[in-house]
Amino acid sequence: MRAVLAVTLLLVLTTSVHGQDQTPAAGGVQATQQAPTDHVAVPEPTEQAKAYYRSGNVLWVLNTLWALVLPALLLWTGFSARMRDWARTVGRKWFLIVAIYWVLFTIATTALDLPRIYYEQFVRQHTYGLSNQTLGKWTSDQVANLGVTLVIGALFLWVPYLLLKKSPRRWWIYTSALAVPFIILIVLVQPVWIDPLFNRFGPMQDKTLEAEILALSDRAGIEGGRVFEVAKSEDTRALNAYVNGFGRTKRIVLWDTIIKALDHKQLLVVMGHEMGHYVLNHMWKLIGILAITVFLALYAVQRLSATLIHRFSGRFGFTSLDDVASLPLVLMLFTAVSLVTDPIALATQRHFEHEADRFALEITRDNHAGATAFALMQQENLAVPRPGRLYTWFRMNHPSVGDRIDFFNDYRPWDSGQPLVYDKRFK
């Protein structure tokens, strides 16, 4: 049934690009910038963008199937149980057994997954002209990512398994509750401890732009904001900017690629969007949504795992979920449940992104800069402006680029004297 669903999604996703001609628009963004009406046309996707879209859909389906097949293989072959046995021969205490198993599991799955990761993150990105990354930089990033994964898992995996031992029936409730402070901890430390492992963060080179961003930040009510420029061009040609962290780790980050591609007015609209996320507390709302998602997923794991363990315990090599060898089973069921919960979570995220777009427009009132910025980002990131419904439901955490450009063209309440939604938040 899962394979049928995945193949059906693949067929629909790869053929559903709505409202597009086969001929790319001549002139692109430069032509729209000269339009006397100040209206920015949505650029037609290039053939390369369409190919990137379709191949991405194929990869999404294959990745989803692989996320189910890989843990199933580890369970069915008994390899997960053998890794637990090896961990027991090295570590005598239960905590060490869990940590050693995690190290073995992570190394094994990383090795099995390496060809897919190499193609998707390195070969494919270079094929479509989206990456500048050298093989050495890609390799060092993979090693750093593996190290972070090993450390975090070894430090925290014992918590849900301890709860499983102490409370086999209610462990999923307690684990879901503890997931919230864990997520907050990761959000807090990521900007200062994790992100710098992968890229070089430094002060803004353009001090005039930095002053303009900080002035906009003050107007948005974000106090103590710091602006960082990250040398992302050594990895990618894609464009991005964001605000992350909170408290003393709060920071405004721009990739050097977006600084080179957009002018100051366009960048201020983009930063207004990112500041909107912060001011509107989207991070905290997303943490709440993620906590609910984890709660539902772990409940499903609790209900479904007992039947599978009872029926296949001989194959799996364990008889209860509190055995650390059950980790592939938990991950497999979690992936399956996410296909049900993800569309709801993604729809909520798209709503937050739309709110941030509205915030950006109201604080800058620069429709033309916003629309042209997203038109440029569509072209540079090889985006398809109006993807199909299934793509939207299962993959998109932002509104489509076409819808965003339309909104930036049309939303002008100040022209007709209508009240703004967020004007009371501005200083």
C-alpha positions in Angstrom: 0.0 0.0 0.0 2.8 2.4 0.8 4.6 1.7 -2.5 1.3 2.3 -4.4 0.8 5.6 -2.6 4.4 6.7 -3.4 4.2 5.7 -7.1 0.9 7.5 -7.4 2.3 10.7 -5.9 5.3 10.4 -8.2 3.2 10.2 -11.3 1.0 13.2 -10.3 3.9 15.3 -8.9 6.0 15.0 -12.0 3.2 16.1 -14.4 1.5 18.8 -12.4 3.0 22.2 -13.2 -0.1 24.4 -13.4 -0.6 27.5 -15.5 2.7 27.5 -17.4 3.6 27.6 -21.0 6.6 25.7 -22.4 8.3 28.9 -23.6 10.3 30.9 -21.1 9.5 34.6 -20.8 11.8 36.8 -22.8 13.5 39.6 -20.9 12.8 38.2 -17.4 12.8 40.5 -14.5 14.5 43.4 -16.2 11.6 43.8 -18.6 9.1 43.8 -15.7 11.1 46.5 -13.9 10.5 48.9 -16.7 6.7 48.4 -16.8 5.0 51.8 -16.3 2.2 50.2 -14.2 4.8 49.1 -11.6 3.3 45.6 -11.9 5.8 42.7 -11.9 4.9 39.7 -14.1 5.5 36.2 -12.8 8.5 34.8 -14.8 7.8 31.7 -16.7 10.0 28.8 -15.6 12.9 27.8 -17.8 13.2 24.3 -19.1 16.0 23.8 -16.6 13.8 24.8 -13.7 11.1 22.4 -14.9 13.6 19.6 -15.1 14.9 20.4 -11.6 11.3 20.4 -10.3 10.4 17.0 -11.9 13.7 15.4 -10.8 13.2 16.7 -7.3 9.8 15.1 -7.2 11.3 11.8 -8.2 13.9 12.1 -5.5 11.3 13.0 -2.9 9.3 9.8 -3.6 12.5 7.7 -3.7 13.7 9.3 -0.4 10.4 8.6 1.3 10.5 5.0 0.2 14.1 4.7 1.2 13.3 6.1 4.7 10.9 3.2 5.1 13.0 0.5 3.4 16.3 1.2 5.1 15.1 0.7 8.7 12.9 -2.2 7.6 16.0 -3.9 6.2 17.9 -3.4 9.5 15.0 -4.9 11.4 14.3 -7.8 9.0 17.9 -9.0 8.7 18.4 -8.8 12.5 21.3 -6.3 11.9 19.9 -3.9 14.4 19.8 -6.6 17.1 23.4 -7.6 16.2 24.5 -3.9 16.7 22.9 -3.9 20.1 24.8 -7.1 21.0 28.0 -5.6 19.9 27.2 -2.5 22.0 26.7 -4.8 25.0 30.1 -6.4 24.6 31.8 -3.0 24.8 29.6 -1.1 27.3 28.6 -2.6 30.5 26.3 0.1 31.8 22.9 0.6 30.1 23.6 4.2 29.3 26.8 3.3 27.4 25.1 0.5 25.5 22.5 3.0 24.2 25.3 5.5 23.2 27.4 2.9 21.5 24.4 1.4 19.7 23.7 5.0 18.4 27.2 5.4 17.1 27.1 2.0 15.3 23.6 2.7 13.9 24.5 6.2 12.7 27.8 5.1 11.0 26.0 2.1 9.4 23.1 4.1 8.0 25.3 6.9 6.9 27.5 4.5 4.9 24.5 2.9 3.3 23.0 6.3 2.5 26.2 7.9 1.2 25.6 7.3 -2.5 22.2 8.9 -2.3 23.4 11.9 -0.3 26.4 12.4 -2.7 24.2 12.4 -5.8 21.5 14.6 -4.3 23.6 17.2 -2.5 26.7 17.3 -4.7 26.3 15.8 -8.2 22.7 17.0 -8.8 23.4 20.6 -7.5 26.4 20.9 -9.8 24.5 19.5 -12.7 21.9 22.2 -12.4 24.4 24.9 -11.8 23.3 25.6 -8.2 26.5 24.7 -6.4 30.0 26.1 -6.2 31.1 23.6 -3.5 34.3 21.6 -3.9 34.4 17.9 -3.1 36.7 18.7 -0.2 34.2 21.2 1.3 31.3 18.8 0.8 33.2 16.0 2.5 34.2 18.2 5.4 30.6 19.3 5.9 29.5 15.6 5.9 32.0 14.8 8.5 30.9 17.7 10.6 27.3 16.8 10.2 28.1 13.2 11.2 30.0 14.4 14.3 27.1 16.7 15.4 24.6 13.8 14.9 26.7 11.4 16.9 27.2 13.8 19.8 23.5 14.8 20.0 22.2 11.3 19.8 24.7 9.9 22.3 23.8 12.6 24.8 20.0 12.4 24.5 18.8 9.0 23.0 18.9 7.4 26.4 16.0 9.7 27.6 13.1 8.1 25.6 14.5 4.6 26.3 14.7 5.3 30.0 11.0 6.5 29.9 10.1 3.3 27.9 11.6 1.2 30.7 10.0 3.2 33.5 6.6 3.7 31.9 5.9 1.4 28.9 2.3 2.7 28.5 2.8 6.5 28.9 6.4 7.0 27.7 5.2 8.7 24.5 3.4 11.4 26.6 6.5 12.1 28.6 8.8 12.0 25.6 6.6 14.5 23.7 6.6 16.9 26.7 10.4 16.7 26.9 10.8 17.3 23.2 9.8 20.9 23.7 12.7 22.0 25.9 15.0 19.9 23.6 13.9 21.8 20.5 14.2 25.1 22.4 17.8 24.1 23.3 18.7 23.3 19.7 17.2 26.6 18.5 19.2 28.5 21.2 22.6 26.9 20.5 22.4 26.3 16.7 23.4 29.9 15.7 26.5 30.0 17.8 27.7 26.4 18.1 26.4 24.4 15.1 26.0 26.8 12.1 29.6 28.0 12.3 30.8 24.5 11.8 29.6 24.6 8.2 30.1 28.2 7.1 32.1 31.4 7.9 30.0 34.0 9.7 31.3 37.6 9.8 30.2 41.2 10.0 28.4 42.9 7.1 30.8 44.2 4.5 28.3 46.8 3.3 28.0 49.1 6.3 25.3 51.3 4.6 23.1 48.2 4.1 23.8 47.1 7.7 22.6 50.4 9.0 19.5 50.3 6.9 18.7 46.7 8.2 19.3 47.7 11.8 17.0 50.8 11.3 14.3 48.5 9.9 14.9 46.1 12.8 14.4 48.9 15.3 11.1 49.9 13.5 10.0 46.3 13.8 10.7 46.3 17.6 13.6 43.9 17.5 16.1 45.2 20.0 19.7 44.3 20.1 19.7 42.7 16.7 23.0 41.8 15.1 23.6 41.4 11.4 25.9 38.7 10.0 27.0 37.9 6.5 27.7 34.3 5.8 30.1 33.2 3.1 27.6 30.8 1.5 28.9 31.4 -2.1 31.5 28.8 -1.5 28.7 26.2 -1.3 25.8 27.4 -3.4 24.5 30.0 -5.9 21.0 29.9 -4.3 19.8 33.0 -2.4 18.6 33.1 1.2 18.4 35.2 4.4 16.9 34.5 7.8 16.5 35.5 11.5 17.3 32.8 14.0 18.1 32.2 17.7 16.6 34.1 20.5 17.8 36.1 23.5 21.6 36.5 23.3 21.9 34.2 20.3 19.4 36.2 18.2 20.9 37.2 14.9 20.0 38.5 11.4 21.8 36.5 8.7 22.2 37.2 5.0 24.0 34.9 2.6 26.5 36.7 0.5 24.8 35.4 -2.6 21.6 37.3 -1.9 23.6 40.5 -1.1 25.2 40.3 -4.5 22.0 39.5 -6.4 19.5 42.0 -4.9 19.6 45.8 -4.5 19.1 47.5 -1.1 15.4 48.0 -1.5 14.8 44.4 -2.4 17.0 43.2 0.5 15.1 45.4 3.0 11.8 43.8 1.9 13.3 40.3 2.3 14.6 41.2 5.7 11.3 42.7 6.6 9.8 39.3 5.9 12.3 37.5 8.1 11.8 40.1 10.9 8.1 39.4 10.6 8.7 35.8 11.6 10.5 37.0 14.8 8.0 39.7 15.7 5.0 37.5 15.1 6.4 34.7 17.3 6.3 32.2 14.5 9.3 30.3 16.0 7.4 29.6 19.2 4.2 28.7 17.3 6.2 26.3 15.1 7.7 24.7 18.2 4.2 24.1 19.4 3.1 22.6 16.1 6.2 20.4 16.1 5.4 19.2 19.7 1.9 18.3 18.6 3.2 16.4 15.6 5.7 14.5 17.8 2.9 13.7 20.2 0.7 12.2 17.5 3.5 10.4 15.9 4.8 8.8 19.1 1.2 7.8 20.0 1.0 6.0 16.6 4.3 4.3 17.3 3.0 3.1 20.7 -0.1 1.7 19.1 1.4 0.1 16.0 4.7 -1.2 17.4 3.2 -3.8 19.8 1.5 -5.7 17.0 4.7 -5.7 14.8 6.9 -6.8 17.6 4.6 -9.5 18.7 4.4 -10.9 15.1 8.0 -10.5 14.0 10.0 -10.6 17.3 11.9 -13.6 16.0 13.1 -11.7 13.0 13.7 -8.4 14.8 15.7 -9.9 17.7 13.9 -8.1 20.5 10.6 -8.5 22.3 9.8 -5.0 23.6 10.1 -1.5 22.4 12.4 -0.5 25.3 15.2 -2.5 23.7 17.4 0.0 21.9 17.5 -2.3 18.9 13.9 -1.1 18.2 15.2 2.3 17.0 14.8 1.5 13.3 11.2 0.4 14.0 10.4 3.7 15.7 12.0 5.7 12.9 10.1 3.7 10.2 6.7 4.2 11.9 7.5 7.9 12.5 8.2 8.3 8.8 5.0 6.6 7.8 2.9 8.7 10.2 4.6 11.9 9.0 3.0 11.4 5.6 -0.3 12.1 7.3 0.8 14.9 9.7 3.1 16.7 7.3 0.4 18.3 5.0 -1.2 19.9 8.1 2.1 21.2 9.4 3.2 22.5 6.0 -0.1 24.3 5.5 0.4 26.0 8.8 3.9 27.0 7.9 2.7 28.4 4.6 0.2 30.6 6.5 3.0 31.9 8.7 5.1 32.7 5.6 2.1 34.6 4.1 1.8 36.6 7.4 5.5 37.5 7.2 5.0 38.7 3.6 2.2 41.0 4.8 4.4 42.2 7.6 7.3 43.0 5.1 5.0 44.9 2.8 3.4 46.9 5.6 6.7 47.9 7.2 8.4 48.8 3.8 5.4 49.6 1.5 7.7 48.8 -1.4 5.6 46.4 -3.5 7.8 46.7 -6.6 11.0 45.8 -4.7 9.3 42.8 -3.0 7.8 41.5 -6.2 11.1 41.9 -8.2 13.1 40.3 -5.4 10.9 37.1 -5.5 11.0 37.1 -9.3 14.8 37.1 -9.1 14.9 34.5 -6.4 12.6 32.3 -8.5 15.1 32.4 -11.4 18.3 32.1 -9.3 16.9 29.2 -7.3 15.4 27.3 -10.3 11.9 27.5 -8.7 8.6 26.7 -10.5 6.2 29.5 -9.8 3.0 27.5 -9.6 3.5 23.8 -8.7 0.7 21.2 -8.4 -1.5 20.6 -5.5 0.2 17.4 -4.3 3.6 19.1 -4.4 2.1 21.9 -2.3 0.5 19.6 0.2 3.5 17.3 0.7 6.5 19.4 0.1 6.0 23.2 0.3 6.5 25.1 3.5 6.2 28.4 1.7 3.5 29.8 -0.6 4.3 29.3 -4.3 6.6 32.0 -5.7 3.8 32.9 -8.2 1.3 33.5 -5.5 3.8 35.6 -3.5 4.6 37.8 -6.5 0.9 38.3 -7.0 0.4 39.3 -3.4 3.3 41.8 -3.5 1.7 43.3 -6.6 -1.8 43.6 -5.2 -1.6 44.2 -1.5 -1.8 48.0 -1.1 -4.2 48.9 1.7 -2.4 52.3 2.2 -3.5 53.4 -1.3 -7.2 53.2 -0.3 -6.8 54.3 3.3 -7.6 50.9 4.7 -6.2 49.9 8.1 -3.0 47.9 8.3 -2.8 44.6 10.1 0.5 45.1 11.9 0.9 48.9 12.1 0.6 48.9 15.9 3.7 46.7 16.0 5.9 49.3 14.3 7.8 52.0 16.1 
